[in-house]
Each structure stands twice: as structure tokens, then as C-alpha cells.
Amino acid sequence: MSFAFNFDIRNEEFIKYLNSTISKANNLSPVMEEIGVELESEIRLNFEQEQTPYGEPWKALSENTQESRRSGKGSGSNKILRDTGDLFNSITYNADQSEVEVGTSKEYGAVHQEGSDEIPARIFLPTEEDGIPNDWQDAIDEIVIDHFRTAV
């Protein structure tokens, strides 16, 4: 360069603000935590509404299942996937600085999600094929935008 000059930022308040903003932008743990809360809430709402994350109703309980519940097997509930409440209550998330994992610790959850010879699929988690539902993605985007908006 044939002609140049250097300058330093000497405003301490601005330097603190800038450092704070960079720190918030680099720490995504609060964002991931908030996204986890949102996704867990969406999944629980789908259980309440007895529908997939994409708004499609779950297949109704078979007559045999309803009769079995009426005769004292299980809780007697006619709610789909809510006989004992164990699957519903096991929906949780794990968040760290870079990702969120949402799901169930119950191994039989996969049978209900994917179906089997005897049990129809009742999708309660987003599928790889269909991805995150648009309204869920909108909520995630808003959480991320809000985080960065408050960081600046």
C-alpha cells in the first residue's frame, strides 16, 4: 500500500458492547435450550391432538384395543398412544452448544413411530423424509433471530 493509516477503537463502552455481542453470538447453548423446549412442546401438543407433526390424524385405536382397555387392561384411556402415559412423559430433549436432540427414551417408541405388522405407524416425531414442519421451522427461526437481535 502506498498510503495507509491505522486507527484504534478507544471507546471502552463500545469495546465492552462489541465483546459482549461476540460472546453471545458464539454461545448458542441458550438458543439450543430454547429450541429444545419449543420442539418438546410441539410434540406434546401433537400427542394431545392425536396427530402427526404434519397435521395428519393418527389412525384410530382398533376395536380390540378399545375393548381391552375397557375391560381393565391398561389405564382404560381411549387416547391414542396414551394408555399409561409413559411414552408421552418420556418425550424430552438434550441440548448442547451446537445441537438439539428431541425424542423418547422408550425403545417401543420406534414401533409406534414406524409401525409394525400389528401396530399402525403413528408418527409423533418429524421424519427424515418429510423434515421439520414449516411452522416448527418458523418457530426455530424466530428463536435464533431473537437471540441474535438481543446480542446486538
N, C-alpha and C positions, 0 to 999 in steps of 0.2 A: 504494500500500500504506500502510495507516495505521500498521502496526507491523512492523518487519523488523530483521534483524541480518545481518551478514556474518561469515564466518569464513574463515581461510586454513589450508591444509594446510601444516604446518611440519615434518612428519617427513620429513627428507631421504631416508631409506631408502625410504619409501613412494613419494615422488615419483619416485625413480630407477626403482623397480619399475613404477610406472604408466607412465612414459615408455618403458621397455623393452617393456612389453606392447603399447602402442600402436604402437611401431615394428615389432615382429614381426607384428602384425596387418595393418599396412599394406604389408609387404614379402612379396608372395606368390611371389616368384621361387623360393624353396626348395620351396614346395608344388608349383608347376608343374613344376619339375625332377623331383621325386619321382613325380608323376603320369605324366610322360613315361616315366620308367624303368619304371613299372608297366605302362603300356599297351604299350610296346615288348615287354616280357617276355610279355605275354598274346598278342600277335600271333605272336611267335616260337613260343610253345607251340602255337598253332593250326597253324602250319606243321609242327611235329613230329608233331602228332596228325592232320594232314591233314583238318582240319575248319574250318567257318566259325566266326566268333566266337559263334555261337548254338548250337554243338554239332552241327551237321549235317555229315555226312561229305561231302568233296569227291567229285565224280564221278571214277571210276577212270580211269587212263590208257587210251587206246584201244589195241587190239592193234597197230595201225600204229606208234604212238609207242613202245610197248614193244619191238617188233621193231627199229625204227630205233635205239633205244638199245643193244640187244643187239649190233647189227651195227657198233657203233663210233661212231655219231653221238652227240655229247654225252658225258656222263660215264659212261654205262652204268647210272646210278642209276634204279631204278624208283620212287623217291619222287616224289610229285606236286609240281609247282612247284619242284623241287629239282634239275633237271638239272645246271646249272652252279653253283648256289648264289648266283648274282648277285642275284636278286630277294630271297631270304631275307636276304642280307648287306646289302642296301640299306635294310632297314627301320630307320628311325631317327625321332627326334623333335627338334623345336625348341621350346624353352620360353622364355617371357619373363615379365614380371611379371603379365600378365593372361590368357595363354592357352597352350595346348599344341597343337602340330600334329604328328600322327603319320602316317607314310606311307612311301612309297618315292620315290626319285629316278628310278626306271626308268619310262620312258614306257609300256613294254609292260605294266606292272603293271595299268594300267586295262583292258587287254584281258582279262587273267586275272580281274580283279575283276568285270567286267561281262559278259564273254563276247563272242563274235563268231560269224560263220557257221560257222567251222571249229573254234573253241575254246569249250568249255563254260565258263560262269561258275564260278569257284572263289573265292568271296568270302573274302578274308583280312582285310579291314578292315570295321568296322561300317558299315552302310548308313544313309543318311539316313532311309529308310523304317522300318527296324526299331530304330534308335537304339543307344545303348550297352547292351550286355548287362547284365542285372541284377547278376551277380557282379562285373563290371568296375566298375559304378557303386558297388557296396558298397565295393570297394577304394578308389575315389576318395574316397568319403565318409569312410572311415576315415583316409585320409591328411590330409584337411582338418581333421577333428576332432582328430586327434593334434597337428597344427600349432598349432591354437588352444588346445588343452589345455596344451601346453608353453609357450605365450605367456602364459598367465595364472598 
